[in-house]
Amino acid sequence: NETLVLSVLKTLQLLACAPGYVSNRRNQETIAKYDGVTIMVALMFHAKSEIVQVEAAQALACVGLINPRCASIIENTLEFSYDHLFSL
């Protein structure tokens, strides 16, 4: 269900960074620890809905915000590519 996926992605964005883009390191690392990054990268590349792809990319940005460890996990995820972001 697209609405459910969008709600989950929005929730992950808010958990990873508060309004005003204030990062929450503990939540960012918890999301990364439980394979949230892998799932979001897969959604960014393979979701049929473009809005889901964009929201997944936004959630990844929140997870990696001011957190080099999480940013490194995102960059090293098998399918991740910055080039794909430009096509969204």
Backbone as JSON, one array per atom type, in Angstrom:
{
  "sequence": "NETLVLSVLKTLQLLACAPGYVSNRRNQETIAKYDGVTIMVALMFHAKSEIVQVEAAQALACVGLINPRCASIIENTLEFSYDHLFSL",
  "N": [[0.85, -1.17, 0.0], [0.77, 2.06, -1.03], [0.26, 4.42, 0.44], [0.74, 3.64, 3.07], [3.49, 3.01, 2.95], [4.53, 5.54, 2.32], [3.82, 6.9, 4.66], [5.39, 5.56, 6.56], [7.96, 6.2, 5.62], [7.95, 9.01, 5.96], [7.72, 9.09, 8.74], [10.16, 7.9, 9.48], [11.86, 9.88, 8.52], [11.24, 11.99, 10.28], [12.02, 10.84, 12.69], [14.76, 10.58, 12.29], [15.67, 13.17, 11.82], [14.79, 16.14, 13.35], [12.22, 18.71, 13.01], [13.47, 21.51, 11.24], [15.73, 20.36, 10.5], [17.44, 19.15, 12.44], [19.64, 16.84, 13.44], [19.2, 13.53, 14.79], [21.22, 11.59, 16.26], [21.2, 9.1, 17.62], [18.77, 7.9, 16.79], [19.24, 7.87, 14.02], [21.37, 6.05, 13.84], [20.17, 3.77, 14.85], [18.24, 3.24, 12.91], [19.94, 2.65, 10.76], [21.26, 0.42, 11.83], [19.31, -1.58, 11.9], [18.89, -2.31, 9.24], [17.47, -0.38, 7.81], [18.51, 1.43, 5.99], [19.24, -0.12, 3.76], [16.74, -0.99, 2.88], [15.51, 1.47, 2.28], [17.18, 2.39, 0.21], [16.63, 0.44, -1.7], [13.91, 1.01, -2.13], [14.19, 3.57, -3.19], [15.29, 3.03, -5.66], [13.68, 1.02, -6.86], [10.93, 1.3, -6.42], [7.66, 1.56, -7.75], [6.24, 3.89, -7.77], [6.98, 7.26, -8.25], [6.87, 9.21, -6.27], [7.26, 7.73, -3.93], [9.89, 6.94, -4.37], [11.17, 9.43, -4.22], [10.56, 10.22, -1.58], [11.87, 8.18, -0.2], [14.51, 8.81, -0.85], [14.68, 11.29, 0.42], [14.35, 10.47, 3.09], [16.68, 8.96, 3.38], [18.53, 11.02, 3.17], [18.0, 12.36, 5.55], [18.77, 10.4, 7.4], [21.51, 10.29, 6.95], [22.34, 12.84, 7.61], [24.66, 15.01, 8.94], [26.09, 12.89, 10.03], [28.63, 11.03, 9.71], [29.16, 8.25, 9.84], [26.7, 6.96, 9.27], [26.24, 8.1, 6.77], [28.32, 6.96, 5.35], [27.54, 4.26, 5.41], [25.25, 4.43, 3.82], [26.36, 5.27, 1.35], [27.89, 3.04, 0.74], [26.1, 1.04, 0.32], [24.99, -1.51, -1.76], [23.49, -0.86, -4.24], [23.38, 1.91, -4.25], [23.58, 5.16, -5.67], [24.61, 8.39, -6.45], [23.99, 9.52, -8.86], [21.48, 8.58, -9.57], [19.82, 10.09, -7.96], [19.67, 12.55, -9.22], [17.99, 12.09, -11.31], [15.52, 11.92, -10.2]],
  "CA": [[0.0, 0.0, 0.0], [1.62, 3.23, -1.19], [0.03, 5.36, 1.53], [1.44, 3.11, 4.24], [4.94, 3.18, 2.72], [4.82, 6.97, 2.45], [3.72, 7.24, 6.09], [6.58, 5.01, 7.23], [9.12, 7.0, 5.21], [7.83, 10.31, 6.64], [8.02, 8.85, 10.15], [11.61, 7.71, 9.59], [12.47, 11.19, 8.34], [11.07, 12.75, 11.51], [12.83, 10.21, 13.73], [16.18, 10.81, 12.0], [15.98, 14.59, 12.0], [13.64, 16.91, 13.82], [11.97, 19.9, 12.2], [14.63, 22.39, 11.22], [16.85, 19.49, 10.12], [18.33, 18.87, 13.57], [19.79, 15.39, 13.38], [19.11, 12.73, 16.01], [22.24, 10.57, 15.99], [20.78, 7.8, 18.15], [17.76, 7.34, 15.89], [19.89, 7.6, 12.74], [22.16, 4.82, 13.94], [19.23, 2.66, 15.04], [17.67, 2.95, 11.58], [21.0, 1.98, 9.99], [21.56, -0.87, 12.46], [18.27, -2.56, 11.58], [18.78, -2.42, 7.77], [16.58, 0.62, 7.22], [19.18, 2.04, 4.84], [19.13, -1.05, 2.63], [15.34, -0.96, 2.42], [15.24, 2.77, 1.66], [17.88, 2.43, -1.08], [15.84, -0.4, -2.61], [12.71, 1.77, -2.5], [14.59, 4.69, -4.03], [15.58, 2.55, -7.01], [12.77, 0.05, -7.45], [9.51, 1.57, -6.2], [6.96, 1.94, -8.98], [5.77, 5.26, -7.6], [8.06, 8.24, -8.16], [6.8, 9.9, -4.97], [7.9, 6.84, -2.96], [11.32, 7.04, -4.63], [11.62, 10.72, -3.71], [10.48, 10.19, -0.11], [12.95, 7.31, 0.27], [15.74, 9.6, -0.96], [14.63, 12.29, 1.5], [14.59, 9.75, 4.34], [18.12, 8.65, 3.4], [19.23, 12.27, 3.47], [17.83, 12.61, 6.99], [19.57, 9.42, 8.14], [22.92, 10.62, 6.79], [22.59, 14.24, 7.94], [25.66, 15.28, 9.98], [26.46, 11.62, 10.65], [29.51, 10.39, 8.73], [29.04, 6.79, 9.89], [25.49, 6.59, 8.52], [26.45, 8.5, 5.38], [29.19, 5.93, 4.77], [26.71, 3.07, 5.21], [24.39, 4.71, 2.66], [27.19, 5.29, 0.14], [28.42, 1.7, 0.47], [25.03, 0.09, 0.03], [25.27, -2.06, -3.08], [22.9, -0.2, -5.4], [23.29, 3.35, -4.1], [24.29, 5.99, -6.63], [24.15, 9.77, -6.45], [23.46, 9.82, -10.19], [20.04, 8.29, -9.58], [19.12, 11.19, -7.3], [19.45, 13.64, -10.16], [16.89, 11.75, -12.22], [14.24, 11.98, -9.48]],
  "C": [[0.9, 1.24, 0.0], [1.47, 4.22, -0.04], [0.76, 4.92, 2.79], [2.95, 3.31, 4.11], [5.33, 4.64, 2.87], [4.78, 7.42, 3.91], [4.94, 6.76, 6.86], [7.81, 5.84, 6.88], [9.11, 8.37, 5.88], [8.17, 10.18, 8.12], [9.51, 8.67, 10.36], [12.35, 9.03, 9.41], [12.41, 11.99, 9.63], [11.87, 12.16, 12.67], [14.31, 10.53, 13.55], [16.58, 12.27, 12.15], [14.7, 15.35, 12.31], [13.38, 18.07, 12.86], [13.13, 20.89, 12.34], [15.9, 21.63, 10.88], [17.91, 19.39, 11.21], [18.44, 17.36, 13.67], [19.7, 14.76, 14.76], [19.99, 11.5, 15.79], [21.8, 9.18, 16.46], [19.76, 7.14, 17.22], [18.35, 7.02, 14.52], [20.62, 6.26, 12.78], [21.28, 3.59, 14.17], [18.61, 2.26, 13.71], [18.7, 2.2, 10.74], [21.27, 0.58, 10.52], [20.56, -1.95, 12.05], [17.91, -2.58, 10.09], [17.78, -1.46, 7.13], [17.18, 1.26, 5.98], [19.03, 1.17, 3.61], [17.72, -1.01, 2.03], [15.04, 0.35, 1.71], [15.95, 2.92, 0.31], [17.11, 1.6, -2.1], [14.57, 0.33, -3.05], [13.06, 2.92, -3.44], [14.82, 4.25, -5.47], [14.44, 1.78, -7.65], [11.28, 0.31, -7.22], [8.87, 2.01, -7.51], [6.52, 3.39, -8.95], [6.97, 6.21, -7.45], [8.05, 8.96, -6.82], [7.43, 9.04, -3.87], [9.42, 6.9, -3.14], [11.89, 8.33, -4.03], [11.61, 10.74, -2.18], [11.55, 9.28, 0.48], [14.29, 8.05, 0.21], [15.8, 10.65, 0.14], [14.91, 11.64, 2.85], [16.07, 9.38, 4.47], [18.94, 9.89, 3.72], [19.15, 12.59, 4.96], [18.67, 11.64, 7.82], [21.06, 9.77, 8.07], [23.31, 12.02, 7.22], [23.53, 14.37, 9.14], [26.04, 14.0, 10.73], [27.32, 10.84, 9.66], [29.39, 8.87, 8.7], [27.84, 6.33, 9.07], [25.63, 6.96, 7.05], [27.32, 7.47, 4.66], [28.42, 4.64, 4.49], [25.84, 3.25, 3.97], [25.21, 4.61, 1.37], [27.7, 3.9, -0.24], [27.36, 0.64, 0.27], [25.1, -0.25, -1.45], [24.75, -1.23, -4.24], [22.97, 1.32, -5.36], [24.14, 4.08, -5.12], [23.72, 7.41, -6.56], [23.54, 10.15, -7.79], [21.95, 9.6, -10.25], [19.24, 9.42, -8.95], [18.78, 12.31, -8.27], [18.28, 13.36, -11.11], [15.53, 11.8, -11.53], [13.63, 13.31, -9.63]]
}
